[in-house]
Amino acid sequence: MYKHYYYNTNTDNKGNHEVHTGDCSYLPEIKNRNYIGYKDNCKDAIKEAKEATGKTNFDGCYYCCNPCHKG
């Protein structure tokens, strides 16, 4: 199911940028997020974020991107 994906520009306590859907209750404030795109799933969103930023430290939100959550 296609959704809008964003990542938190701040890192979590493990050093990861958390990826969220646009409808997530834990979506960061506008000033603390970057738009990834309109994607079919969190795996594609994280792949896009990695390619666009050159960073590898992305993790899916436990609540909205659980299949991509590393724990």
C-alpha positions in Angstrom: 0.0 0.0 0.0 1.6 3.3 -1.1 2.2 5.9 1.6 4.3 9.0 2.1 7.5 8.2 4.0 9.8 10.5 6.0 12.9 10.1 8.1 13.8 11.8 11.3 16.8 14.1 10.8 17.8 13.5 14.4 19.1 10.0 15.3 17.7 7.8 18.0 19.8 6.4 20.9 21.2 3.8 18.6 22.4 6.3 16.0 19.7 5.5 13.5 17.4 7.9 11.5 13.9 6.5 12.1 11.6 6.1 9.1 7.9 6.9 9.4 4.8 7.0 7.3 3.0 10.3 6.9 0.1 9.1 9.1 2.2 7.8 12.0 1.4 9.1 15.5 5.2 9.4 16.1 6.0 11.3 12.9 8.6 14.0 13.9 7.9 17.7 13.7 8.3 19.3 10.3 11.6 20.9 11.2 13.0 17.4 12.2 12.0 15.3 9.2 12.9 14.9 5.5 10.6 13.6 2.9 11.7 10.3 1.3 8.8 9.8 -1.2 5.6 8.0 -2.0 6.6 4.4 -1.7 4.9 1.0 -1.7 6.6 -0.2 1.5 9.1 0.7 4.2 11.9 -1.4 2.6 11.7 0.7 -0.6 11.5 3.9 1.5 14.7 3.0 3.4 16.5 2.0 0.2 15.6 5.4 -1.3 16.7 7.2 1.8 20.1 5.4 1.7 20.6 6.2 -1.9 19.6 9.8 -1.6 21.7 10.6 1.5 24.6 8.1 1.2 23.9 7.1 4.8 23.2 3.6 6.0 21.8 4.2 9.5 18.1 4.0 8.9 15.6 2.0 11.0 11.8 1.6 10.6 9.5 3.0 13.3 8.2 0.2 15.5 4.6 1.4 15.1 4.3 2.3 11.4 7.2 0.5 9.8 7.5 -2.6 12.0 8.6 -4.9 9.1 11.7 -2.7 8.8 12.3 -2.1 12.5 15.6 -3.6 13.7 14.8 -3.5 17.4 
